[in-house]
């Protein structure tokens, strides 16, 4: 699970720190907007105050969405680009953002589709994910499905790594590790 940190540890940590700082800034902005409106609503103490508080919270959620989506677009493929292509952290974030921006409509459709699938997979106490992940992998390519499924089994505790790797393999043509393919042949 930590094999990627042997060669590119500094760049991977940099990607993680940039993501953490970005999310911290987003959350601070959201808390200021939502908290200010909640405080204003409580001070008014009437129905108009409740409306002010509700409207402020909705505005905070919208701002959170608008600030988080570009951040996630930049981070989505960045770890895979650092690991498999040896890119610098900031260059990988830029390339990930550019790839997501170039493919905005497919990524939006894919995200909505995954959201629906994840919702139904989570209903039976999360056991649906045991079926969902292999189905998602087999959906792309049968030969790659074997390799990716066994990669998933190897890193079953970290499904985000699996999704980032599978997405990078689809968009950037990342080569599957030869050892895994050799073992599965």
Secondary structure, 3 states (H helix, E strand, C coil): CCHHHCCCHHHHHHHHHHHHHHHHHHHHHHHHHHHHHHHHHHHHCCHHHHHHHHHHHHHHHHHHHHHHHHHHHHHCCHHHHHHHHCCCHHHHHHHHHHHHHHCHHHHHHHHHHHHHHHHHHHHCCCCCHHHHHHHHHHHHCHHHHHHHHHHHHHCCCCHHHHHHHHHHHHHHCCCCCHHHHHHHC
